[in-house]
Amino acid sequence: MNRIKALLLALLLSVNIVACGNTNTTTNQKKNEITLSGGTFDYQSVPEYSGKPFVEVNGNIPYFTEEEITDKSFETYGELDSLGRCTTSVASLSKDTMPKEQEKRGKIGNVKPTGWHSVKYDCVQGKFILNRAHCIGWQLGAENDNEKNLVSGTRYMNLEMLEYENLVADYIKETGNHVMYRVTPVFVDKEMLCRGLLMEGYSVEDKGEGVSYCVFFYNVQPGIEMNYQTGESKYTGVFLDTDSVAVEYDVKTSGNAEEDKEGSYILNTNTKKFHFPTCKGVKDIKEENKKTFSGKREELLQESYSPCKICNP
């Protein structure tokens, strides 16, 4: 009888909830909430990106329940959803799941995650704005071209995630212990590019003494505006983070190498500086010194204007 009730309940929930690949994670697309085994993650509660690649959520406490935590190694990769998007990847990581000695990383170029575009920008380290980002990193799970484990992630997010991946890898190598690990891509409605990744880690044998975190990594790139509906992008020149290794801040460019440096700029006729309209420095320009200009960047340089060092137009 209880089994029948459970099946009916599951059928009812499936009308409004999209499964994220394991029995302990579901996503309510209308509310942009993810129901995890130990609580609910609400994407709308995540603050807007302001220059830090990640933010702690749930008090930095992972959502794992006692029933889930195990010292038995395993990896589970959720099925792609109806739009072909990645869902939740969860594992109990250990030396057993990590690459074997002398095992080489395989090619992943055959996988095209949702939102994928092969576009280059000079302000991005390595040029390419999007990477095939592993939910569970190769050094932890030894997965190569597993489409259930790859999302279109900005270079910024992909490189900044390494800090937490390295933390887990180093801990396992040093202790031989297990780490519960869960990564959930967060999509809004039917968008094809995820807004970011919810990452949870918890060391098993020492009950979280060595590793315990719950963070959300933003799928953004300083200087670039992402279209999450399609995965397309455009240069803005607004760099809220210039310290990241993923940012080539000194490069003077208004887009990729093939684009002409022409557009709209805000001029400060007093300081002879020009800015992108979205630059945070524009608000400090007095109205009597503010002027809008549409044309080529070169024209401004010839008129003795110099680019703002904040937005780097």
Secondary structure, DSSP 8 states (H G I E B T S, - for coil): -HHHHHHHHHHHHTTT-EEEEETTEEEETTTTEEEETTEEEEGGGS----S-SEEE-GGG-----TTT--SS-EEEE----TTS----EEEEE-TTTS--TT------TT---TT----B-TTBTTSBSEEEEESS-HHHH---S-GGGEEEEEHHHHHHTHHHHHHHHHHHHHH---EEEEEEEE--TT-SS-SEEEEEEEETTTTTSS-EEEEEEE--BTTEEE-TTT--EEE----S--SSTTB-TT---SSSTTS-SEEEEEEETTTTEEE-TT-GGGGGS-GGGEEEEEEEHHHHHHTT-EE-TTT--
